[in-house]
Amino acid sequence: MVHQHGDHHDIPTHSLVKRIGGWLPTDHRIHHEWLSRTIDRAHKRSGPPEQTKLIPVLREFKELIEGNARIYMYFNQMWDEVPRRPPYNKDPTGKSQIRDYKHMLAVLNEVFGRAPEWTDAAAHAGMVGVPMAAIFDYAMGTPSGHAAFLDPDVNKMLKKILNEWGRYLKTPESAEVLGDHSAGWFGETGYKDLMEVANTPTKTSFKFEEMYHCDPSKKHYGFTSWDDFFTRKITDKSRPVASPDDDKVVVNSCESRPYCVANNVKLRDRFWVKGQPYSVTDMLAHDPLAEKFARGTIYQAFLSALSYHRWHAPVSGTIRRAFVEDGTYFSEPLMFDQSGGEDKVDIDTKGIQGALGYLTALATRAVIFIEADNPKIGLMAFIGVGMDEVSTCEITVKEGQKVKKGEELGMFHFGGSTYCLMFRKETRLKGWPDIGKYAEANENYPVRGALAVVE
């Protein structure tokens, strides 16, 4: 959820797009303004893109692009395939956006020296939670971008790049964006929006220090880095475990917005087509336990950039299997029509945030199988799915470990994206949240709140 200031009646139709999860702003002008400002900084610092002194990992990326004919073709054509008409050709101020892969690398080079921050434009303040996705936004929705971000060699390189940025996000320097200045997370706009999202699910009015473990007497509330802030722990007072002694009640694993409840899911399905049906075998990375979930039930929800990002056990039980499956980082399904020619093509501006079903089968994800103490639940699975640059999944439990409902399972570093709970067909559940209600209200469901009840 990203809060904008000012009236919306003057916003061009093409500026407003549905940004599921709040990783890129609803108002495209915030995205454009951030990108334009970042491009200007990169140009002032390094001059033209070809003169930019790239950091080592981006030099390696450049060498991969230029040293592999297939990848070179992808990264040239993806920019050419972005339509040469508004809103794709220029930002609202008339400036050009990313032009080619050299320009892309120069801007990435600038991004790697800053953590995500808020825009301070009075008319439409907001936050770009995934700066790399903002850079790739249009290109990854083209045919060549689709091919590039599915490419195994490209994804291996992207993993290196994201790990490098992740190291920066754990440094004290990255904590500077946590200040109370206009572009800071504890500034007037950042704090207001952060706490609005945190309090809305339970209709409470907690302060930050009541909601999360921190020290308000210290600089940046005691957080030593951006990553330290983003993986902050929630207090038991603000998010108690629902019915802790009743093993019939399944609780919500993540502070998240309900997205879908699907029954009778198939072991294999065409997850890349419109509608993005769930494909259990692919979601569970072809694990031998996957076949036990044929015709079962899947609950999916997504996390915004402003939400809490640790995962909690939905039931009490024993960890049977736990692993991270490497996958794609910026791949989205190709879902636009080119039949009318280039002038009629529209890029899917929802980006990865509009591909939540697709991501469950392809993106980097954590898979945790839990044998519930309640035999009516039995074996179930938690899947934490990374998307864009928020693809670092850390599992903090071990196989064979006993967990109580509500205890921590792991976390997303720098954000999250979406998560699923998967149940066998024998498990009968009722009382799910009203998906339509939460979609219309654009609200989260509280972590550790009662999610469903076993019949």
N, C-alpha and C positions, 0 to 999 in steps of 0.2 A: 504494500500500500504506500503510495507516494503522494504526499499532500502538495497541491499547487495553490498559489496565492493569486488573487485577482479574479476578474471575470473571465468566463470562457466563451462568451458570445463572439469575441473577435478572433478566435482561434480557427485557422483554416481547417476544413474537414479532414484533409490529409495529414494534419498534425496530430490529431487525436487517434490513437490506436489502442486496442486492448492489450495491456501488458500483464499477463498472468504472473502472479508472484511478486511483482514490484521490483524486478531486477533492472529493467530499463524504464524510464519515465513514461507515464501515460501520454503526456504532452511531448510530441516529438521535438518541439523546439528546445526543451531542456537538453535532450540528447545532442541535437545539432549544436547548441551553444557550447556545451562541454567539449564536443569534438573539435569545433572551430577554435576554441581557446587552447586546446591541447596541441593542435596543429600549429597555431601561431607560436606557442612556446617552443615547440620542436624546431621551427624554422629560425627563430631568433637565437636559439642556443647553438644550432649546428649548421645553419644555412640550408641550401637545397638538399633534398633527400639523399642524393648520390654522394654528398660530402659528409654525411652523418657518420660519426665514429661509433659504431654499434658495440654494445656490450658483447662479451664472448658467445653467450648462448644464442643471441640474435645473429651474430656472424655465422654461426653454425647453421642456423635456419636459412640464411641467405645462400650459403653454399649448397644446402640440400635442394633449394628451389632451382638454382642455376646449374646444378650438377646432375639433375635427373630430368630427362626430356618430358616424361609424363607429368611430373609435378610442375615443371616450368610452364607447360601448356596450361595446366589448371589455374595457376596463379596469375597468368597473363589474361586468360579468357574470362575469369570470374569478374574482373572489374569491367571488361568490355561488355559483359552481358547484363550489367545493371542498366536499366533504361535511361536514355539520355533526355529525360524530361522531368519536370517537377513531380514529386518532391525529391527524386533521387539524384538529380544532377547537382543541385546546390542547396546550401542551407538557407533559412529565411533572410539572412543578411546579404545573400548574393555571393557568398564565398564558395569555392569548390570544396568538395569533401575528398575522401581518400581517392587517389587517381590510379595507383598501380602498386605492385608489391614492394617496390623500393620506398614509396611513400608510406605504405603500411608499416614497414620495418622501422622507419624513422620515427613514426608516431608511437609505435610499441616501445621504442627505446626511451621515449619521454615518459610513458606510462610507468615504466619499471622503477622510476624514482619517486613515485607517489602512491599512497594508499587511497582508496575510494573516499571521495569527499562530497560535500553538498555544493550545489551552485548557490551563488548569493544574489542572483538576479531578482529584484524585488517583484517584478511582474509575474514570474513563473519559477519560483525557487523549487528545487527538487534535488534528487540524488541519482547518479548513475552508478548502480551497484556492481556492474560488471563491465569495466572499461574495455576489456579486450573484445567482448561480445558487441559493444557499441561500435568498435572499429570494423568488425567483420559483419555487422548487422545486415546490410543489403547483399554483400557478396556471397554470404553463406546460403542465401536463398536462391541462388542461380544454379543452372545445371552444372557448370564447372565447379562452383563452390560446393555443391552437394557431393560431387565426386572427390574433391580434394579433402574434405573433412571426414570422409569415410576411409581414406587411404591409410593403410597401416603405418607406412613410413612417416607420413605427416603426423599421425597421432602419437607416434613414439617421440617425434620432435616436440610436439606440443606439450607432452608430459614433462620433458626436460625444461621447457620454457616456464611452465606453470610451477614446477618445483623451485625454480630459481626465484620467481616472484614470491612464492610462499616463504622462502628464506628471508626475503626483504620484509615481508609482512610480520615477521617475528622479531624484527629489530626495534630498538628504542626510537629510531628515527620515524618509523611508521606510525608511532603513537601521536605525532603532531596533529594529525587530522581529528584527534579526539578532543581538541580544545573547545572553548566556548565562543570562539570567533564565528563570524557569519557563515563560514563554510565548514565549521566543525560539527562533529556529532553531538557535542554538548552545547552547541549554539542554540539560539532561540528556536529556529525551524527544526533542526535535527532532534533536539530533545523533545519538543512538542510532538513530533510525528512518531518518534521512538516509543514514547509512553502512551500515545493514543492507541497504537497497535498492541502494545503490551496489556493495556487495561480493558480494551474492548471485549474480549471473549468472556470475561467474568464480571463485566460492568462494575469494576472496582476503580479506585483512585490511588493506587500505590505510587509512591515516588520510586525513582530508579534504585536508590539504596535499599528500599524495602522489597523490591522485586528481585534484585540480583545480589549476589555476594560481591561486595566491593568495599572501598574505604573512601567515603566522600571527603574526608579531610586531606587526602593526598591529591597530587596533580593527576588529572585524567581519572579520578576516582580509584587510583591505585593500579590501573591497567598499564602494563609495561610495554605493550606493543598492540598493533592492530589485531593480531591473531588472538592475543590474550583477551581483548575486549570482545571479539566476535564469538569466542568459545566460553564466554562468561557463564557462570552457574546460576541457576534459578533457586530461590528460597522455597523451603517446604511450606512456609506460611502463604506464599502467593500461589503456589500450585500443589496443593495436597493431593495425595493419591486417593482416587475414588474407591470406596469400598475395599480397603486394603485386606480385609479378612474374608472377602467373598470371592471365591475363585470362579464364579460364574460371570463376573463382570470383567470385560476386556477394556483396558484403558488406552488412551491416545498416546502414541510413542513420540510424537513431535508436535510442537506448537505450530499449527498448520491449518490451511484452508481446505475443507473437504472438497474433493474433486469428483470422485466416482466410487460407486459400489457395483461390482460386476459379479454375476453369478454364472455358474455352469461354464467356466472359462476353459478354453482348449489348451492341450499340451503344445501344439504348434498352430500359429495363425499368421496372417499376413499383416504384421504390425506396421508396415510402412505405407499402407493405403489409407485413404480418407476414413476417419473414424478410429484408426489406430487400435484395433482389437488386441487384447493381451495375448502374449505367446509365452506360456508358462516355462517351457523348456529353455527358451532364450533368456527369459528374465532370471532364471536360476542358474544360468551359465552352464547348462547341460549337466548339472550335478545329478548323481544317481537318485537322489531323493526327490527329484522333480516330478517323477511319474506318480508320486503319491498325491499330487495336487490336481490331477486331471478332473475336470468338471467341478472344481472348487470355487471359492469366493475370494475376490480381491477387493480390498479397500485402498484407495489412493488419495493422497492429499499433497499440497505443495506449500513450501515455505517462502516467505518474502525476505528481502534483504534486511528488514527491520526486526525480524522474529528471533526467537531463541533457537539455538541450533544443535543442542545435544539431544541424543536419542534415549528413550527409556523403555524398559521392558513392558510389553502390553499385558503379560501374564506372569505368574510365578511358574518356574520350571527349571529345566536343565538345558544348557547350551549344547546342542548336538554337533553343529558345524558352524564355522564362522570364517569367512574369507572375503577379500576384496578382489573383484574381477575388473581388470583394466579394460577400458573400452574407448569409445569416441568422446570428444570433448566439445566440439562445436557442430556436430552433425544434426541436421533437421530434415524431415521428410520433404521431398520435392512435390509441392502441391499447387503450382500455378499453371495456367493454361496459356500456351504460346500460339494457339491456332489462329489468333487474329493478327499475328505479326508483332514486330518489336514494339510498335506504338501502343499495342493493346495489352502488353504483358504487365502484370503487377506482381511485385515481390511480396511474399508473405511477411508483412512487417511485425507479426507476433513473434517471429524468430523461434528459438528453442522453447520459449515459455508457452508456445502454442502446440508443443509436440510432446506432451507429458506421457502419453501412452507409448509412443515410439521410443522415448528415452529409456523406458524400463527394460528394453531388450538390448540396447546398444551402448548406452553411456557407461562410464566407469561407475561401479556400484559396490556397496557392501551387502553381503548376504549372510544372514544369521538365522539358522534353524533352531527353534526352541521346542523341546518336548514339555508341554504344559503339565502341571501337576493335575489339573482337572482332566480326567480321561475323555470327557465329552469334547474337549478341544484337541487333546493329543498333540501331534506334530503340527507346527505352524512355522511361518517364516516372516522375518522382517527384511525389507530391502530398502536401503538408503541409496538414493540415486543422485549422483553429481551431475551438474550441467553447467555449460560455459566454463569459466575459470573456477567454479566452485566445486571442483571434482575431487578434492582430497577427502577421503573417507577414512576415519580412524576408528577401529574397533577396540574397545577397552575391556572386553570380556574374553574368556578363553573357553575352548571346548571342554566339556565336562563340568564347568562351573555352574553352581546353583545360583539363580537370581530370584529376587522377590519382585513382584509387580511394582513398577514405578522406579526401580533401580536403573542406573545408567548402563547403556549398552555401548555407547560410542558417541561420535560427533562428526559434523562437517566442519572442516577448516575453511575459513573465508566463505561462510554461507552455507549453502545446501541446495535445495531445489525441490525435490519431491521424494516421497517415501510411500511404500506399500506394505500392507499386511496381507498375508496369504494364508488361507485356511483350506483344509480338505473338504471334500463334498459331504463327508459324514458329520461335519461340524455345522450345526444349525444356529444361526445368530439372528437377533432381532434388535430393534431400537437404534439403528444407525442414525447419525445426524441427517437432517434434511438438507441434501446437497443443494437444491435450488435456493433455499433460504440463505445459505451461507454465500452462495455465488452472487445473489442479488445484493446482499448486504456488504459483500467484499470483506468478510471478517474471518478471523482464525477461530479454530476450536481449541480449547486449552489443552496443553500437554498434561498427561496423567489424569485427564477428565474421563468420565465413563463414556466409552465409545459404542459398545454393543454388549448384549447379554446372551449367554448360551441358553438355548431352550432346553 
